[in-house]
Amino acid sequence: MFIAMNRFKVKSGNEAEFEEVWKTRDSFLGEVPGFLGFHLLKGASADEHTLYSSHSTWDDQTSFENWTRSESFRKAHSGASSRKGLYLDHPQFEGFEVVI
Amino acid sequence: MFIAMNRFKVKSGNEAEFEEVWKTRDSFLGEVPGFLGFHLLKGASADEHTLYSSHSTWDDQTSFENWTRSESFRKAHSGASSRKGLYLDHPQFEGFEVVI
């Protein structure tokens, strides 16, 4: 199993708008081979931002990587550039292999 | 739902020993109220370390915090100090509320 996380430092005050984007988006993930599940996670707040992370679970890393090269991925991220103002820096990707 | 993660920078070369510690430990988690599941995750490697993260899932943050004050927690972490040599720095805790 493989877990893909993308960390976002959302500017303070933008939290509700950021969550709404994720709640209302069409992820096109339902029929993607090897996809198991998705969560949006809210972490700690600092002076200027709140940490969020997307959290998707896959059969294996190959399934995730195939998705990133797919038409479903392109469609799900087509509006991403317009949302850059909501967070500091670039999102930071981390992929994890499930060992236990 | 709540996800508790503890990030470890395991010194290069210590990966197998670190994984073995987790595979053979007695977590005492089975009967803890609100506990849902546990994984050990292996992330990216850098020059001097490999990132690992524990990943436990809970009904809510209160269940997790109750566990950290319990006898089960104390027993599960009783050998932790002897394993400090396996990783750089202190483990870094991050807790996440599941928003979606």
Backbone of each chain as ProteinMPNN parsed JSONL, in Angstrom:
{"seq_chain_A": "MFIAMNRFKVKSGNEAEFEEVWKTRDSFLGEVPGFLGFHLLKGASADEHTLYSSHSTWDDQTSFENWTRSESFRKAHSGASSRKGLYLDHPQFEGFEVVI", "coords_chain_A": {"N_chain_A": [[0.841, -1.194, 0.0], [0.374, 2.316, -0.566], [0.819, 5.681, 0.424], [-0.005, 8.893, -0.512], [0.81, 12.181, 0.108], [0.123, 15.646, 0.141], [1.331, 18.625, 1.177], [0.016, 21.646, 2.389], [0.537, 24.989, 3.197], [-1.729, 26.925, 4.364], [-2.739, 30.239, 4.119], [-3.452, 32.186, 6.988], [-6.828, 32.782, 7.732], [-7.761, 32.029, 5.278], [-8.712, 29.491, 5.505], [-11.385, 28.407, 5.479], [-12.21, 28.883, 2.851], [-10.312, 27.376, 1.459], [-10.93, 24.759, 2.331], [-13.491, 24.555, 1.278], [-13.007, 24.519, -1.473], [-11.91, 21.954, -1.761], [-14.024, 20.413, -0.873], [-15.94, 20.755, -2.795], [-14.87, 20.104, -5.226], [-14.486, 18.131, -8.248], [-13.032, 15.138, -8.166], [-12.507, 13.084, -9.897], [-11.596, 10.593, -9.171], [-12.856, 8.224, -8.616], [-12.937, 6.052, -10.446], [-10.346, 5.358, -10.897], [-7.72, 3.095, -11.475], [-6.44, 1.141, -8.801], [-6.781, 3.078, -6.876], [-7.623, 3.772, -3.506], [-8.631, 5.43, -1.397], [-9.513, 8.742, -0.156], [-8.606, 11.546, 1.869], [-8.933, 14.816, 3.307], [-6.763, 16.523, 5.362], [-6.453, 18.446, 8.362], [-4.017, 20.228, 9.981], [-1.783, 21.63, 12.406], [-1.923, 25.1, 13.459], [0.031, 27.991, 12.777], [1.67, 31.193, 13.244], [1.135, 32.524, 10.778], [-0.129, 30.757, 9.116], [-2.133, 27.769, 8.447], [-1.527, 24.338, 8.601], [-2.378, 22.056, 6.107], [-3.104, 18.832, 4.682], [-3.425, 16.843, 1.829], [-4.426, 13.421, 1.482], [-4.075, 10.525, 0.123], [-4.772, 7.099, -0.586], [-3.365, 4.183, -1.967], [-3.176, 1.153, -3.979], [-0.508, 0.595, -4.624], [2.694, 2.216, -5.281], [3.056, 2.455, -8.015], [0.448, 2.542, -9.06], [-0.357, 5.045, -8.127], [1.488, 6.704, -9.47], [0.859, 6.183, -12.134], [-1.648, 7.368, -12.195], [-0.954, 10.083, -11.912], [-0.107, 10.659, -14.412], [-2.307, 10.626, -15.935], [-5.39, 11.346, -17.769], [-7.483, 11.805, -15.988], [-6.138, 12.909, -13.782], [-5.189, 15.29, -14.891], [-7.585, 16.621, -15.414], [-8.601, 16.882, -12.802], [-6.865, 18.691, -11.691], [-7.087, 20.99, -13.111], [-7.94, 23.535, -12.334], [-6.071, 24.371, -10.533], [-4.043, 26.354, -10.568], [-5.324, 28.761, -10.211], [-5.848, 28.814, -7.551], [-3.622, 29.288, -6.118], [-3.138, 31.564, -4.587], [-4.18, 31.086, -2.111], [-2.412, 29.801, -0.411], [0.846, 29.709, 1.259], [4.031, 29.49, -0.261], [4.955, 26.638, -2.354], [2.888, 23.706, -2.637], [3.968, 20.821, -0.807], [5.098, 17.744, -1.709], [4.851, 14.427, -0.388], [5.565, 11.03, -0.497], [4.688, 7.805, 0.729], [5.604, 4.524, 1.472], [3.773, 1.802, 2.743], [4.914, 0.088, 5.414], [4.267, -1.464, 7.608]], "CA_chain_A": [[0.0, 0.0, 0.0], [1.139, 3.556, -0.722], [0.078, 6.874, 0.83], [0.503, 10.126, -1.13], [0.353, 13.363, 0.854], [0.579, 16.927, -0.404], [1.191, 19.533, 2.316], [-0.288, 23.028, 2.022], [0.509, 26.0, 4.259], [-2.822, 27.823, 3.976], [-2.631, 31.523, 4.81], [-4.456, 32.391, 8.022], [-8.013, 33.468, 7.221], [-8.212, 31.374, 4.042], [-8.982, 28.08, 5.775], [-12.729, 27.981, 5.059], [-12.242, 28.852, 1.38], [-9.498, 26.232, 1.03], [-11.704, 23.531, 2.563], [-14.629, 24.541, 0.352], [-12.484, 24.092, -2.773], [-11.758, 20.5, -1.76], [-15.326, 19.763, -0.683], [-16.8, 20.913, -3.973], [-14.191, 19.743, -6.475], [-14.693, 16.791, -8.789], [-11.67, 14.579, -8.145], [-12.381, 12.074, -10.947], [-10.782, 9.496, -8.641], [-13.664, 7.036, -8.346], [-12.698, 4.918, -11.34], [-8.914, 5.234, -11.173], [-7.222, 1.78, -11.012], [-5.519, 1.139, -7.674], [-7.135, 4.095, -5.877], [-8.357, 3.2, -2.381], [-9.4, 6.392, -0.602], [-8.989, 10.116, -0.052], [-8.996, 12.428, 2.969], [-8.242, 16.089, 3.495], [-6.385, 16.617, 6.776], [-6.125, 19.767, 8.897], [-3.016, 20.11, 11.031], [-1.601, 22.715, 13.375], [-1.849, 26.483, 12.995], [1.145, 28.812, 13.235], [1.336, 32.619, 13.192], [0.644, 33.027, 9.483], [-0.748, 29.734, 8.272], [-2.577, 26.487, 8.993], [-1.075, 23.218, 7.777], [-3.323, 21.055, 5.608], [-2.485, 17.843, 3.813], [-4.232, 15.818, 1.168], [-3.998, 12.097, 1.975], [-4.727, 9.506, -0.702], [-4.243, 5.756, -0.357], [-3.29, 3.467, -3.241], [-2.68, -0.231, -3.9], [0.952, 0.648, -4.664], [3.222, 3.464, -5.812], [2.858, 2.479, -9.467], [-0.92, 3.009, -9.329], [-0.359, 6.495, -7.923], [2.255, 7.375, -10.534], [0.062, 6.096, -13.364], [-2.709, 8.381, -12.103], [-0.412, 11.437, -12.136], [0.113, 10.848, -15.853], [-3.571, 10.308, -16.615], [-6.349, 12.407, -18.087], [-8.218, 12.09, -14.746], [-5.304, 13.809, -12.991], [-5.162, 16.593, -15.56], [-8.886, 17.269, -15.202], [-8.786, 17.206, -11.382], [-5.963, 19.782, -11.319], [-7.156, 22.037, -14.134], [-8.136, 24.852, -11.735], [-5.155, 24.52, -9.398], [-3.233, 27.577, -10.599], [-6.128, 29.887, -9.731], [-5.99, 28.725, -6.094], [-2.297, 29.459, -5.502], [-3.143, 32.67, -3.632], [-4.684, 30.654, -0.806], [-1.376, 29.247, 0.466], [2.232, 30.149, 1.204], [4.961, 28.552, -0.905], [4.366, 25.591, -3.17], [2.571, 22.488, -1.882], [5.137, 19.934, -0.659], [4.653, 16.362, -1.855], [5.564, 13.336, 0.275], [4.992, 9.711, -0.741], [5.089, 6.841, 1.765], [5.303, 3.098, 1.342], [3.295, 1.245, 4.016], [5.821, -0.998, 5.803], [3.473, -2.3, 8.518]], "C_chain_A": [[0.878, 1.247, 0.0], [0.237, 4.725, -0.315], [0.757, 8.1, 0.228], [-0.077, 11.31, -0.377], [0.931, 14.611, 0.201], [0.283, 17.976, 0.662], [1.018, 20.969, 1.826], [-0.225, 23.909, 3.263], [-0.513, 27.06, 3.855], [-2.749, 29.101, 4.821], [-3.773, 31.677, 5.817], [-5.614, 33.231, 7.474], [-8.574, 32.84, 5.954], [-8.669, 29.935, 4.254], [-10.342, 27.621, 5.232], [-12.813, 27.893, 3.539], [-11.459, 27.654, 0.842], [-10.279, 24.926, 1.198], [-12.862, 23.416, 1.569], [-14.2, 24.088, -1.045], [-12.417, 22.57, -2.832], [-13.104, 19.796, -1.629], [-16.155, 19.779, -1.96], [-16.12, 20.499, -5.273], [-14.647, 18.375, -6.964], [-13.321, 16.167, -8.957], [-11.434, 13.594, -9.286], [-11.585, 10.851, -10.463], [-11.536, 8.17, -8.582], [-13.305, 5.83, -9.183], [-11.224, 4.701, -11.632], [-8.396, 3.902, -10.631], [-6.239, 1.926, -9.856], [-5.813, 2.189, -6.619], [-7.983, 3.48, -4.775], [-9.173, 4.226, -1.605], [-8.719, 7.739, -0.508], [-9.497, 10.781, 1.223], [-8.295, 13.77, 2.808], [-8.022, 16.254, 4.987], [-6.039, 18.054, 7.147], [-5.18, 19.599, 10.074], [-2.963, 21.344, 11.91], [-1.579, 24.083, 12.688], [-0.614, 27.154, 13.589], [0.731, 30.276, 13.093], [0.608, 33.0, 11.902], [-0.071, 31.983, 8.633], [-1.298, 28.578, 9.104], [-2.107, 25.395, 8.043], [-2.261, 22.34, 7.39], [-2.535, 20.015, 4.824], [-3.557, 17.006, 3.141], [-3.62, 14.464, 1.53], [-4.743, 11.067, 1.129], [-3.987, 8.185, -0.565], [-4.414, 4.953, -1.646], [-2.831, 2.033, -3.004], [-1.155, -0.251, -3.823], [1.393, 1.951, -5.327], [2.99, 3.583, -7.32], [1.461, 2.978, -9.825], [-0.996, 4.521, -9.18], [0.334, 7.205, -9.074], [1.518, 7.302, -11.874], [-1.038, 7.154, -13.372], [-2.161, 9.778, -12.407], [-0.141, 11.703, -13.609], [-1.181, 10.692, -16.643], [-4.4, 11.55, -16.914], [-7.171, 12.772, -16.837], [-7.457, 13.084, -13.88], [-5.334, 15.214, -13.589], [-6.473, 17.339, -15.306], [-9.051, 17.713, -13.746], [-7.956, 18.42, -10.967], [-6.067, 20.978, -12.261], [-7.343, 23.426, -13.533], [-7.109, 25.199, -10.671], [-4.423, 25.864, -9.401], [-4.004, 28.77, -10.047], [-6.261, 29.889, -8.21], [-4.672, 28.97, -5.366], [-2.272, 30.551, -4.45], [-3.589, 32.267, -2.242], [-3.578, 30.185, 0.131], [-0.005, 29.854, 0.235], [3.051, 29.084, 0.487], [4.22, 27.605, -1.863], [3.922, 24.452, -2.253], [3.795, 21.56, -1.893], [4.655, 18.489, -0.698], [5.513, 15.412, -1.016], [4.835, 12.02, -0.009], [5.544, 8.712, 0.264], [4.673, 5.432, 1.367], [4.848, 2.588, 2.713], [4.114, 0.005, 4.34], [5.113, -1.991, 6.723], [2.019, -1.884, 8.383]], "O_chain_A": [[1.998, 1.225, 0.511], [-0.945, 4.761, -0.657], [1.951, 8.318, 0.432], [-1.294, 11.436, -0.236], [2.082, 14.625, -0.234], [-0.876, 18.196, 1.014], [1.763, 21.446, 0.97], [-0.864, 23.609, 4.271], [-0.201, 27.98, 3.099], [-2.705, 29.056, 6.05], [-4.919, 31.336, 5.524], [-5.399, 34.26, 6.833], [-9.725, 33.086, 5.592], [-8.979, 29.235, 3.291], [-10.436, 26.569, 4.6], [-13.404, 26.961, 2.994], [-11.885, 26.999, -0.109], [-10.283, 24.084, 0.3], [-13.174, 22.329, 1.083], [-14.931, 23.364, -1.721], [-12.817, 21.963, -3.826], [-13.31, 18.722, -2.195], [-16.987, 18.896, -2.171], [-16.751, 20.543, -6.329], [-15.135, 17.559, -6.182], [-12.531, 16.609, -9.792], [-10.285, 13.295, -9.612], [-10.97, 10.156, -11.272], [-10.917, 7.108, -8.507], [-13.358, 4.7, -8.697], [-10.884, 3.931, -12.531], [-8.604, 3.597, -9.457], [-5.315, 2.737, -9.919], [-5.17, 2.201, -5.569], [-8.941, 2.758, -5.05], [-10.296, 3.931, -1.194], [-7.518, 7.869, -0.744], [-10.652, 10.611, 1.612], [-7.203, 13.85, 2.246], [-8.956, 16.144, 5.781], [-5.424, 18.784, 6.37], [-5.499, 18.913, 11.045], [-3.972, 22.014, 12.128], [-1.26, 24.201, 11.505], [-0.258, 26.921, 14.744], [-0.44, 30.564, 12.846], [-0.401, 33.705, 11.928], [-0.562, 32.295, 7.549], [-0.98, 28.424, 10.283], [-2.267, 25.509, 6.827], [-3.048, 21.932, 8.243], [-1.429, 20.287, 4.358], [-4.482, 16.52, 3.793], [-2.434, 14.378, 1.847], [-5.909, 10.772, 1.391], [-2.763, 8.142, -0.447], [-5.443, 5.025, -2.319], [-2.196, 1.722, -1.997], [-0.576, -1.018, -3.054], [0.572, 2.695, -5.865], [2.757, 4.676, -7.836], [1.297, 3.744, -10.775], [-1.617, 5.203, -9.996], [-0.177, 8.197, -9.593], [1.552, 8.253, -12.656], [-1.329, 7.758, -14.404], [-2.821, 10.57, -13.08], [0.036, 12.854, -14.009], [-1.16, 10.633, -17.872], [-4.152, 12.637, -16.392], [-7.516, 13.939, -16.654], [-8.052, 13.997, -13.308], [-5.486, 16.202, -12.871], [-6.47, 18.536, -15.019], [-9.578, 18.794, -13.482], [-8.298, 19.103, -10.003], [-5.231, 21.88, -12.215], [-6.945, 24.412, -14.153], [-7.25, 26.207, -9.978], [-4.208, 26.449, -8.339], [-3.41, 29.687, -9.481], [-6.739, 30.868, -7.637], [-4.609, 28.872, -4.14], [-1.475, 30.486, -3.514], [-3.398, 33.022, -1.288], [-3.773, 30.169, 1.346], [0.278, 30.428, -0.817], [2.775, 27.893, 0.628], [3.03, 27.764, -2.133], [4.518, 24.251, -1.195], [4.553, 21.524, -2.862], [3.897, 18.057, 0.17], [6.732, 15.563, -0.938], [3.629, 11.914, 0.212], [6.723, 8.761, 0.613], [3.531, 5.191, 0.976], [5.467, 2.905, 3.728], [4.03, -1.004, 3.641], [5.327, -3.2, 6.632], [1.152, -2.446, 9.052]]}, "seq_chain_B": "MFIAMNRFKVKSGNEAEFEEVWKTRDSFLGEVPGFLGFHLLKGASADEHTLYSSHSTWDDQTSFENWTRSESFRKAHSGASSRKGLYLDHPQFEGFEVVI", "coords_chain_B": {"N_chain_B": [[-12.691, 11.946, 12.692], [-9.24, 11.289, 13.491], [-5.807, 11.663, 12.791], [-2.699, 10.652, 13.874], [0.659, 11.35, 13.546], [4.095, 10.532, 13.7], [7.169, 11.678, 12.976], [10.214, 10.314, 11.902], [13.639, 10.746, 11.369], [15.556, 8.481, 10.165], [18.806, 7.313, 10.572], [20.928, 6.713, 7.804], [21.435, 3.38, 6.859], [20.464, 2.302, 9.172], [17.922, 1.491, 8.704], [16.732, -1.123, 8.467], [16.972, -2.143, 11.056], [15.451, -0.294, 12.482], [12.886, -0.738, 11.372], [12.51, -3.344, 12.239], [12.279, -3.05, 14.993], [9.757, -1.872, 15.176], [8.19, -3.844, 14.038], [8.323, -5.9, 15.832], [7.538, -4.976, 18.271], [5.382, -4.7, 21.161], [2.455, -3.127, 20.97], [0.305, -2.631, 22.601], [-2.098, -1.575, 21.778], [-4.454, -2.698, 20.973], [-6.764, -2.795, 22.62], [-7.384, -0.219, 23.208], [-9.592, 2.448, 23.806], [-11.286, 3.979, 21.114], [-9.239, 3.701, 19.307], [-8.32, 3.066, 15.945], [-6.556, 2.142, 13.888], [-3.192, 1.199, 12.807], [-0.224, 2.125, 11.066], [3.127, 1.767, 9.849], [5.065, 3.993, 8.08], [7.208, 4.41, 5.27], [9.209, 6.871, 3.941], [10.867, 9.206, 1.788], [14.397, 8.982, 0.973], [17.297, 10.766, 2.002], [20.586, 12.283, 1.884], [21.726, 11.526, 4.392], [19.784, 10.246, 5.838], [16.683, 8.338, 6.147], [13.304, 9.085, 5.788], [10.809, 8.169, 8.046], [7.457, 7.482, 9.181], [5.251, 7.062, 11.856], [1.775, 6.175, 11.905], [-1.184, 6.571, 13.075], [-4.672, 5.965, 13.484], [-7.625, 7.393, 14.742], [-10.77, 7.583, 16.538], [-11.27, 10.218, 17.35], [-9.601, 13.291, 18.358], [-9.543, 13.454, 21.118], [-9.64, 10.764, 21.969], [-7.108, 9.923, 21.149], [-5.478, 11.609, 22.743], [-6.211, 10.803, 25.311], [-5.131, 8.252, 25.264], [-2.37, 8.862, 25.224], [-1.964, 9.506, 27.814], [-2.19, 7.195, 29.173], [-1.712, 3.97, 30.795], [-1.214, 1.993, 28.889], [0.091, 3.43, 26.867], [2.42, 4.201, 28.215], [3.618, 1.711, 28.672], [4.04, 0.87, 26.016], [5.972, 2.611, 25.163], [8.157, 2.177, 26.717], [10.702, 1.282, 26.053], [11.759, 3.236, 24.471], [13.805, 5.152, 24.801], [16.176, 3.786, 24.516], [16.398, 3.46, 21.847], [17.081, 5.759, 20.61], [19.476, 6.248, 19.299], [19.129, 5.409, 16.729], [18.05, 7.344, 15.077], [18.223, 10.695, 13.658], [18.001, 13.801, 15.377], [15.034, 14.687, 17.329], [12.014, 12.739, 17.238], [9.309, 14.064, 15.293], [6.217, 15.257, 16.055], [3.001, 15.262, 14.494], [-0.354, 16.107, 14.416], [-3.519, 15.455, 12.901], [-6.691, 16.57, 12.019], [-9.379, 14.956, 10.425], [-10.852, 16.348, 7.734], [-12.263, 15.933, 5.401]], "CA_chain_B": [[-11.534, 11.051, 12.742], [-7.998, 11.991, 13.803], [-4.608, 10.907, 12.41], [-1.493, 11.059, 14.608], [1.873, 10.904, 12.858], [5.339, 10.889, 14.365], [8.156, 11.574, 11.902], [11.561, 9.916, 12.344], [14.717, 10.747, 10.377], [16.386, 7.333, 10.534], [20.139, 7.405, 9.98], [21.164, 5.767, 6.705], [22.033, 2.13, 7.33], [19.71, 1.804, 10.33], [16.521, 1.306, 8.318], [16.223, -2.473, 8.757], [16.841, -2.283, 12.506], [14.314, 0.533, 12.881], [11.65, -1.439, 11.001], [12.385, -4.54, 13.07], [11.779, -2.598, 16.292], [8.31, -1.657, 15.084], [7.513, -5.099, 13.699], [8.352, -6.85, 16.948], [7.126, -4.373, 19.537], [4.001, -4.893, 21.592], [1.948, -1.749, 21.008], [-0.779, -2.535, 23.59], [-3.123, -0.681, 21.225], [-5.652, -3.427, 20.569], [-7.959, -2.576, 23.447], [-7.481, 1.19, 23.579], [-10.842, 3.027, 23.297], [-11.165, 4.98, 20.053], [-8.152, 3.377, 18.375], [-8.833, 2.442, 14.733], [-5.57, 1.39, 13.105], [-1.808, 1.669, 12.838], [0.725, 1.775, 10.01], [4.441, 2.41, 9.807], [5.279, 4.462, 6.706], [8.582, 4.721, 4.846], [9.197, 7.943, 2.954], [12.019, 9.414, 0.913], [15.744, 8.976, 1.547], [18.195, 11.874, 1.676], [21.993, 11.871, 2.007], [22.109, 10.931, 5.672], [18.685, 9.603, 6.556], [15.431, 7.984, 5.467], [12.143, 9.528, 6.564], [9.736, 7.235, 8.403], [6.433, 8.086, 10.018], [4.161, 6.252, 12.381], [0.517, 6.694, 11.352], [-2.29, 5.902, 13.774], [-5.972, 6.559, 13.198], [-8.431, 7.408, 15.969], [-12.118, 8.138, 16.407], [-11.186, 11.67, 17.509], [-8.368, 13.728, 19.011], [-9.639, 13.147, 22.546], [-9.243, 9.364, 22.17], [-5.642, 9.878, 21.052], [-4.857, 12.258, 23.911], [-6.422, 9.922, 26.463], [-4.152, 7.166, 25.167], [-1.018, 9.334, 25.576], [-1.884, 9.616, 29.272], [-2.6, 5.904, 29.725], [-0.721, 2.941, 31.114], [-0.873, 1.333, 27.623], [1.086, 4.281, 26.201], [3.673, 4.133, 28.973], [4.236, 0.409, 28.415], [4.461, 0.78, 24.618], [7.132, 3.474, 24.94], [9.115, 2.0, 27.804], [12.054, 1.064, 25.541], [12.027, 4.228, 23.425], [15.051, 5.91, 24.977], [17.311, 2.983, 24.062], [16.412, 3.427, 20.382], [17.339, 7.105, 20.109], [20.646, 6.259, 18.432], [18.782, 5.017, 15.358], [17.604, 8.456, 14.238], [18.709, 12.056, 13.842], [17.045, 14.711, 16.014], [13.905, 14.092, 18.013], [10.841, 12.532, 16.384], [8.485, 15.272, 15.174], [4.803, 14.878, 16.067], [1.994, 16.073, 13.805], [-1.712, 15.581, 14.516], [-4.381, 15.975, 11.849], [-8.14, 16.334, 12.018], [-9.863, 14.59, 9.094], [-11.869, 17.321, 7.336], [-13.067, 15.25, 4.372]], "C_chain_B": [[-10.26, 11.884, 12.909], [-6.83, 11.082, 13.412], [-3.41, 11.485, 13.145], [-0.276, 10.481, 13.901], [3.095, 11.384, 13.639], [6.462, 10.619, 13.367], [9.545, 11.31, 12.486], [12.525, 10.036, 11.167], [15.701, 9.656, 10.779], [17.725, 7.413, 9.799], [20.313, 6.335, 8.901], [21.913, 4.55, 7.227], [21.291, 1.514, 8.499], [18.268, 1.427, 9.991], [15.976, -0.059, 8.737], [16.012, -2.656, 10.257], [15.643, -1.492, 13.02], [12.992, -0.171, 12.568], [11.427, -2.657, 11.906], [11.842, -4.182, 14.451], [10.261, -2.473, 16.253], [7.561, -2.957, 14.817], [7.391, -6.019, 14.907], [7.87, -6.255, 18.266], [5.698, -4.785, 19.899], [3.412, -3.512, 21.823], [0.903, -1.549, 22.098], [-1.931, -1.662, 23.092], [-4.463, -1.373, 21.032], [-6.907, -3.068, 21.338], [-8.153, -1.117, 23.825], [-8.754, 1.808, 22.981], [-10.571, 4.092, 22.221], [-10.05, 4.725, 19.067], [-8.713, 2.645, 17.162], [-7.79, 1.634, 13.974], [-4.195, 2.018, 13.15], [-1.066, 1.23, 11.588], [2.08, 2.403, 10.331], [4.724, 2.73, 8.348], [6.748, 4.759, 6.463], [8.539, 5.742, 3.728], [10.502, 8.012, 2.186], [13.327, 9.32, 1.698], [16.503, 10.212, 1.089], [19.631, 11.382, 1.892], [22.251, 11.051, 3.27], [20.982, 10.213, 6.405], [17.58, 9.166, 5.595], [14.293, 8.426, 6.368], [11.193, 8.359, 6.802], [8.671, 8.012, 9.162], [5.509, 7.004, 10.556], [2.856, 6.95, 11.971], [-0.609, 5.947, 12.054], [-3.572, 6.703, 13.589], [-6.877, 6.342, 14.401], [-9.816, 7.951, 15.673], [-12.078, 9.665, 16.442], [-9.914, 12.003, 18.292], [-8.372, 13.386, 20.496], [-9.226, 11.706, 22.835], [-7.733, 9.233, 22.127], [-5.004, 10.449, 22.31], [-5.059, 11.445, 25.187], [-5.4, 8.789, 26.469], [-2.76, 7.624, 25.614], [-0.856, 9.492, 27.085], [-2.137, 8.281, 29.969], [-1.416, 5.007, 30.056], [-0.288, 2.192, 29.843], [0.216, 2.105, 26.892], [2.439, 4.143, 26.904], [4.392, 2.812, 28.684], [4.787, 0.334, 26.979], [5.729, 1.584, 24.361], [8.247, 3.257, 25.961], [10.539, 1.795, 27.288], [12.521, 2.151, 24.59], [13.389, 4.891, 23.571], [16.254, 5.131, 24.459], [17.424, 2.955, 22.538], [16.77, 4.781, 19.774], [18.516, 7.161, 19.145], [20.333, 5.933, 16.985], [18.43, 6.2, 14.474], [18.239, 9.78, 14.613], [17.624, 12.865, 14.538], [16.0, 13.949, 16.829], [12.816, 13.768, 16.985], [9.961, 13.784, 16.412], [7.016, 14.856, 15.082], [3.946, 15.836, 15.238], [0.64, 15.387, 13.948], [-2.607, 16.246, 13.489], [-5.835, 15.589, 12.106], [-8.568, 16.002, 10.59], [-11.045, 15.483, 8.739], [-12.821, 16.717, 6.301], [-12.723, 13.766, 4.426]], "O_chain_B": [[-10.217, 13.049, 12.512], [-6.859, 9.879, 13.671], [-3.139, 12.681, 13.047], [-0.188, 9.273, 13.683], [3.118, 12.496, 14.167], [6.683, 9.478, 12.961], [9.987, 11.976, 13.422], [12.266, 9.493, 10.093], [16.57, 9.871, 11.624], [17.775, 7.56, 8.578], [19.892, 5.192, 9.075], [22.902, 4.678, 7.949], [21.464, 0.33, 8.79], [17.486, 1.085, 10.878], [14.884, -0.145, 9.298], [15.019, -3.241, 10.689], [14.907, -1.962, 13.889], [12.086, -0.197, 13.401], [10.296, -2.959, 12.287], [11.04, -4.925, 15.017], [9.566, -2.907, 17.171], [6.447, -3.156, 15.3], [6.462, -6.823, 14.992], [7.802, -6.96, 19.273], [4.913, -5.17, 19.032], [3.81, -2.805, 22.749], [0.636, -0.412, 22.486], [-2.657, -1.075, 23.894], [-5.497, -0.711, 20.939], [-7.999, -3.04, 20.769], [-8.994, -0.803, 24.668], [-8.974, 1.705, 21.774], [-9.739, 4.981, 22.402], [-9.918, 5.454, 18.083], [-9.494, 1.706, 17.315], [-8.097, 0.555, 13.467], [-4.035, 3.194, 13.478], [-1.248, 0.113, 11.104], [2.16, 3.436, 10.996], [4.637, 1.858, 7.483], [7.444, 5.287, 7.331], [7.914, 5.517, 2.692], [11.161, 6.996, 1.964], [13.366, 9.544, 2.908], [16.375, 10.65, -0.054], [19.853, 10.184, 2.064], [22.91, 10.013, 3.223], [21.2, 9.637, 7.472], [17.539, 9.552, 4.426], [14.313, 8.172, 7.573], [10.822, 7.649, 5.867], [8.948, 9.073, 9.72], [5.044, 6.14, 9.813], [2.836, 8.156, 11.722], [-0.949, 4.826, 11.676], [-3.563, 7.933, 13.543], [-6.9, 5.266, 14.999], [-10.023, 8.676, 14.7], [-12.765, 10.328, 15.665], [-9.242, 11.115, 18.818], [-7.329, 13.067, 21.067], [-8.543, 11.444, 23.825], [-7.136, 8.534, 22.945], [-4.095, 9.844, 22.879], [-4.178, 11.404, 26.046], [-4.872, 8.411, 27.515], [-2.048, 6.885, 26.294], [0.266, 9.6, 27.58], [-2.28, 8.226, 31.19], [-0.282, 5.258, 29.649], [0.872, 1.798, 29.726], [1.153, 1.512, 26.359], [3.472, 3.987, 26.253], [5.605, 2.786, 28.478], [5.872, -0.204, 26.757], [6.482, 1.273, 23.438], [9.173, 4.063, 26.055], [11.495, 2.099, 28.002], [13.57, 2.01, 23.962], [14.057, 5.163, 22.573], [17.237, 5.723, 24.015], [18.424, 2.485, 21.997], [16.762, 4.932, 18.553], [18.557, 8.023, 18.267], [21.165, 6.15, 16.104], [18.498, 6.092, 13.25], [18.725, 9.965, 15.729], [16.438, 12.63, 14.304], [16.079, 12.731, 16.992], [12.708, 14.452, 15.967], [9.881, 14.474, 17.428], [6.62, 14.177, 14.134], [4.135, 17.052, 15.272], [0.509, 14.204, 13.631], [-2.484, 17.442, 13.226], [-6.152, 14.43, 12.373], [-8.167, 16.686, 9.648], [-12.107, 15.396, 9.355], [-14.027, 16.963, 6.329], [-13.27, 12.977, 3.656]]}, "name": "protein", "num_of_chains": 2, "seq": "MFIAMNRFKVKSGNEAEFEEVWKTRDSFLGEVPGFLGFHLLKGASADEHTLYSSHSTWDDQTSFENWTRSESFRKAHSGASSRKGLYLDHPQFEGFEVVIMFIAMNRFKVKSGNEAEFEEVWKTRDSFLGEVPGFLGFHLLKGASADEHTLYSSHSTWDDQTSFENWTRSESFRKAHSGASSRKGLYLDHPQFEGFEVVI"}
